[in-house]
Structures are given as structure tokens and as C-alpha cells.
Amino acid sequence: MQWVAEASAQPREPRREVPTAPAPLLAPPVEEMDVLYRLAKVGNMRDIRDRAVRLVALGEQYRPFADKLCRLADGYQSRAILDLVSRVRSGST
């Protein structure tokens, strides 16, 4: 058996990912925010996830917000969801 070496003279360096700023959280329509606020107040994680999916269906521009909602809902972070929704509703993201 004979090994064939790669013809590259210089060793490859690992690719370094350049950190990017997180996408801004664009506020969904007021009606959606009102529903999310009520759901967060009662801690209904399943319906919060369903609403997040609905937000993405309304427009890709809401995906960063919807993704954050899903992560928080998966971790049963009802207080964090309530804080997030309150901040976005008031315009202070």
C-alpha cells in the first residue's frame, strides 16, 4: 500500500468565522405583539411557539424575533419572554 500526499505545500489554517452583529429585532404588527404579551403573561409556551411560526409566515423580517421567542419558549423562560415582548412593544430593543 502506498500513501499519496496532497500536493499543497502550505498547511491549511482553520477557517475563522468573523463574528457578525445579531440581526435587529423588528417589531411584529401590534396585534401580534398584544397576543404575545397575553400569552407571555399566562406562560403559554406552546402557543407562543405557534405564534412565532406565524410571525415568520407573515414575513422573513420577523425571523430574528421569532427565533428568539422560540429559544426562550423552549427553555420555559416566561419572564424573559414577557420582558422581550414588553421591550419590543415599547420600542426599546
N, C-alpha and C positions, 0 to 999 in steps of 0.2 A: 504494500500500500504506500502511496506517495502523496504527501500533502502539497497543495498548490497554494502559495501565499498570494495575498491580494497585492496588486501592483502599486498600491498607494504608498508613496514614500513618506508621507507625514501622517502621524496618528491623528485620528479624528477626536475633536473635543466634543463633549456632550453639548447638545443644544441648550441654550439658556433661554428660558421663557422671559420675555420682557413683561413685567407686571403692568397691567392696564388698570385704569380707574374704573370702578364699578359703574355700570350704566345708571343714569339718573332714574329715580323712581317717579315716573309720570303718573299723576293722579288720574284714576279712572273717573267716569262720569259720577256726578253727585249721587244719583240714585243707587249706584253700585256701592259707593262708599257708605251710604246710610244703611244698606243691608249688611255690609261687612261689619259695621260698627255694632249693630244689634246682635249679630252672630257672635262677635267677639265678647260682648257683654255677658252672654249666656254660656260662652265656652263651647260652642258647637263646631268642633274641628272638622267633622265630615262635610258639613255644609260650607264651611269656609274654603275647604279644598275644592268643592264643586264650583263655588263662585270664582275661585282663582282660574279654573279651567275656562269658565265662561268669559272671564276678562280677556284671556288670550284669544278666544274666538271673536271678541269684539275688535281686537287689533293687536298686532305684534308689538306695538309700542308699549303695551301694558305688561309684557312678559317679565321684565325685571321685577316689577311689583308683585305679579302673580307668583313668580318663583320664590320670592322672599316669603310670601304668605304661606306657600306650601311647605317650605322648610320649617317655618315656625309651627305650623299646624302639625306636621309630622312629629315634632318634639313636644307637642301639647303645651306650647308656650302661649297660653291665652292672654296673659298680661302683656307680653311683648307684642302680640298681635293688636291688642287694644291700643297700646302706645303708638305703634306704627300707623294704624288707621287714624288715630287722633291727630298725629303729626301731619300726615298727608292731607287730611281734611282741612286742617288749619293753614296748609301751605308752607309749613316749616320742615321740609325733609332734610 
